[in-house]
Amino acid sequence: MTHQKEIYLIVDDEPDMCWALQNLLAQNSILSQNALNGHQALELIRKTEFRAVLVDAKLPDIEGLDLAEKIHEIAPDAKIFLVSGYFYKDDPRIKNALDEKHISGFISKPFQNQEILTALDLCG
C-alpha cells in the first residue's frame, strides 16, 4: 500500500464534479485522485492510503453510504465525507452513519467551496 497521507480521493460518477473538486483542492495545494464509481474507489483504497475521501451519495454501482462503510472497513483511519444532493443532514440514515463512524461528515449539494475546505480542514 502506498502511504501518501496528503492525497484525497474524490468519488463521483459525474466527471464535471470530479473536475471541479479536484481543481478546488489543487488551488489549495491538495493532491487528489478521482474514481467514477465504487469499484474504482475500492481498488484505489486498497492501493493507496488517502487522508480523506469525498463520496457522492448516488453512484452507478453502489450507494454512497454502503461504499463509505466498505471504505471504513478497509481504511479505518481515512476521513469519509458524504457529498449529496439526495440526502439531508438530518436524514436518519446520515445521522446513523455519523453515529456509527462510517462517515466523518456530510456536505449537501449544491455546496459552497468553503464547505469542502472547512470539512477537509478537520482532517488536520
C-alpha positions in Angstrom: 0.0 0.0 0.0 1.3 3.4 -0.9 1.5 5.8 2.0 0.6 9.2 0.8 -1.4 10.7 3.6 -1.7 14.0 1.8 -3.7 12.7 -1.1 -7.5 12.9 -1.1 -9.9 10.7 -3.1 -12.9 12.1 -4.9 -15.6 9.5 -5.8 -18.4 10.9 -8.1 -19.9 9.5 -11.3 -20.1 13.0 -12.8 -16.7 13.8 -14.4 -17.5 17.6 -14.1 -18.0 17.3 -10.3 -14.7 15.4 -10.1 -13.0 18.1 -12.1 -14.5 20.9 -10.0 -13.5 19.3 -6.7 -10.0 18.3 -8.0 -9.4 21.9 -9.2 -10.7 23.3 -5.9 -8.3 21.1 -4.0 -5.4 21.8 -6.4 -5.9 25.6 -5.9 -5.3 24.9 -2.2 -2.2 22.7 -2.8 -4.0 19.5 -2.1 -3.4 16.5 -4.3 -6.3 14.3 -5.2 -7.3 11.3 -7.3 -10.7 10.6 -8.8 -12.9 7.5 -9.1 -16.1 7.4 -11.2 -17.7 4.6 -9.3 -17.5 2.5 -6.1 -15.5 -0.3 -7.7 -12.7 2.1 -8.8 -12.8 3.7 -5.4 -12.3 0.4 -3.6 -9.4 -0.5 -5.9 -7.7 2.8 -5.1 -8.4 2.5 -1.4 -6.7 -0.9 -1.3 -3.5 0.5 -3.0 -3.2 4.0 -1.5 -3.7 5.4 1.9 -5.8 8.5 1.5 -6.2 11.2 4.1 -9.8 11.8 3.2 -12.5 10.6 0.8 -15.3 12.6 -0.7 -18.1 10.2 -1.7 -21.1 11.0 -3.8 -24.3 9.5 -2.3 -25.6 8.1 -5.6 -23.1 6.1 -7.7 -24.0 3.7 -10.6 -22.7 0.6 -8.9 -23.2 1.2 -5.1 -24.9 3.5 -2.7 -22.6 6.1 -1.3 -23.4 5.1 2.3 -22.6 1.4 1.6 -19.4 2.5 -0.1 -18.5 4.6 2.9 -18.9 1.5 5.1 -16.7 -0.6 2.9 -14.0 2.1 2.8 -14.2 2.4 6.5 -13.6 -1.4 6.9 -10.5 -1.2 4.5 -9.1 2.1 5.7 -10.5 2.9 9.2 -8.2 6.0 9.6 -9.5 7.7 6.4 -12.0 10.5 7.0 -15.0 10.0 4.8 -17.4 12.8 3.8 -20.6 12.0 2.0 -21.5 14.7 -0.6 -25.1 14.6 -1.6 -28.0 16.4 -3.3 -30.2 13.4 -2.4 -29.9 13.3 1.4 -30.1 16.0 4.0 -28.1 16.3 7.1 -31.0 15.4 9.4 -31.9 12.3 7.4 -31.9 9.2 9.8 -29.5 7.3 7.5 -27.0 10.2 7.6 -27.3 10.5 11.4 -26.8 6.8 11.8 -23.7 6.8 9.5 -22.3 9.6 11.6 -23.1 7.8 14.9 -21.6 4.5 13.6 -18.5 6.5 12.4 -18.9 5.2 8.8 -18.7 8.9 7.7 -16.9 11.8 9.3 -19.2 14.4 7.9 -21.9 15.3 5.5 -21.9 18.0 2.8 -25.0 18.8 0.8 -25.1 19.7 -2.8 -25.0 22.4 -4.0 -22.2 23.4 -1.7 -20.0 26.4 -1.3 -16.3 25.8 -1.9 -15.5 26.8 1.6 -17.7 24.0 3.0 -15.4 21.5 1.3 -12.3 23.2 2.5 -13.6 23.5 6.0 -14.6 19.8 6.2 -11.2 18.7 4.9 -9.5 21.1 7.4 -11.0 18.8 10.1 -8.6 16.1 8.9 -5.6 18.0 10.1 
